[in-house]
Amino acid sequence: MTRRLVLATRNAHKVTELHAILADSGLDVELVGADAYPEIPDVKETGVTFAENALLKARALAAGTGLPAVADDSGLCVDVLGGAPGIFSARWAGKHGDDAANLELLLAQLGDIDTPHRAAHFTCAAALALPDGTTRVVEGHLHGTLRTTPAGANGFGYDPILQPDGSTLTCAELTPAEKNAISHRGQAFRALTPLAADLLA
């Protein structure tokens, strides 16, 4: 019988992306988003690291559903901003999940910064929590340079302005398969997959 694995997000983009990543990795689970359990409230991200926030969400969903749960916390870390927006990436402009406002504010803040100093990286912490309290956390990183203007219609968040090292395209100009192959989220969840397979066996 296929095990059900609950993804601690109501972000449809993330659910779709992780479906593709986990399917490619061979993990035989039914992946459902937190929308399947509307009675369970969203968890406040009170951690000060990506790993802490991912664990908070995974543990809460595992406890609330009685099922294994996975969660991630991810964001953009800009060198010249000392690693900001970091854990505040999704609400950098004030309102959670307003991608356009977040992009606009970040680009304005970097307006006078020349390309050689626009290094940044995406970080993703992926956490797995079981109802018995067992947890695992891994991280993935995607390094690149920030463009001065957005480009591309794929992806979400800050994808239109991060150009991965070794590429001439932004993350939003890559196909979903190309992005998943190199992305911080792809790296983290591919690393988590064998751990999940062992624990769910």
N, C-alpha and C positions, 0 to 999 in steps of 0.2 A: 504494500500500500504506500502510495506517495505521501511523504510527510508534508505538512503545511508549515511554511516559514512566513512569519509576519514581518513586513517591512515597516519600520517606525517612521513613516512619512505620509503626508497627504499630498505631496508634490507628484503629480502625474508624470512629469518629465523624469523624475528619479525612478519611479516604479518601472517605466518603460525601459530606461537605460539599464537598470539592474536586471530586468528580465533577460535582456540580450547578453549581458556579461555572464550571468549565472548559467544560462542555457549553453553558451559556448564553453563553459568550464566543466560541463558534464555533471553538475550537481542535480540530482533527481529530486526536486522539491516543487511543491506548488507555492508560488510566491504571491502573496496578497498584500495590498497596502493597508494602512491603518484605517482607511475609509470603510473597510469591512467590519470595523468595530467602533461605530460612532459613539457608543456609550463610554468609551475610554477617553478621558480628556487629554489634550496635548500636554506635553511635559515642558516646563519652563527650563530653558537652557541656562542654568546657573553656574555651570562649570567655567573654568578659566582656560581650558585647553580643548582642542578638538576631541581628544580621547575621552575626557571627562563628560562632555556633552553627549557624545555618541553612546557611552555607557548608561548615562541617565535615561536616555530614550529607550534603549534596548531593554534595560531591566524593567522599566515601568510597563512596557507592552508585554513582556514575557509574564510578569506577575499578573497583569490584568486579563490576559487571554488564556493563560495556562499552556501556551505554545512557545516554541523557540522563536526568538525575535532577532532581527538584525536592524541596525541603525547606523547612520553615518553622520558625521558632522564635517563639513568641508568649507573651504573659503579661499580667498585670495590673499596672499602675503606679499606686500610690496617692500622691496629692500629699502628704498629711500624714505619710506614712511615707518621704518622700524618694525616691519612685519604687519602693519595695519593694511586693510581693515581686519584681517584675521578672523577671529571668531565672531566678529560683528559684520561680516561681509553681507549677509542677507538683509541687514537693517542699517547699513551704513548711512543712508540718507534719512533715516528716522522711522520709516514705515517698513515692516518686515515684508520681504518679497517683492519690493518695487524695483525690478531690474533696471528699468529705464532711468529712474531717479538715482539709483546707486551708481550706474555707469556715468551719468552726467556729473555727479559730484566728484567722483574719483578723477575723471579726466580734467575737471577744473582744478583740482588740487595739484595735479601733475602738469599743469599747463606750461610752466617754464622749465620743465625738466627735459634735458636732451636725451636722445635715444640711448646713448651708452650708459645712462644712469637709470633706465626704466626697467631694470631687471625685477622679476617677480616670479612667484610660483604658486600653483594651486596645491593645497594639502587636503587629504581626505583621511579621516580616521574612521575605520569600519569596525563595528562591535557586534558580537554575537552574545546573546544572553539566553540561558535556558531557565525554565521555571524553577529548577532546583538551586539556582544561584550561580551556576557555572558561567564564567564569562571569558571571552577572548577579544583582544583588540589588536589591529594591525593598521599601519599607515602607508599611504602612497603619496608621491609628489610628482608634479609636472612643472618643470622649470621653463621659463621663456622670457620674452620681452613684451612690454605693453605698447600697443599701437597708440597713436594720437587720435585716431578716429575709429569707430566700430566698423567691422566688416564681416559679412556672412550672416546667413539667416538660420543656420542650424544651432543646436545647443541652447543654452540659457545662461542666466547670470552674467558673469564677466567673460564668457566664451568669445564674444565678438572683439575683445581687445587684447587677449593673450595670444601671442604668436610663439608656439613652442620652439625651443632650441632645435635647430636643424631643419625647420620648416619655413616655407615662405607664406604659409597660410595661417589665419587665426583658427582657434578651436572651432569657431562657428562656421568656418569655411570648409572644415573637414566633414566627410560623411560620418554618420553615427558609428559605423564599423571602424573607420580610421581613428576617430576620437577614442572609442573604447579601447583600442589596441594600445594607446599610449597614455591615456588619462590617469590622473591621480585616483579617481574612483575605480577605474578598471584595475589598476595595480593593487589597490587595497582589497577589493573584493575577490580578485584572483588569489591573493595571498590568504584570504580568509576561507576560501572554498575548501581546501583540504582539511583545515581545522574543523569546519562545520561538518564535513563528511564523516570525520572520525566521531564527533560528538553525537551526530544524529543516527549513526549506524545502529 
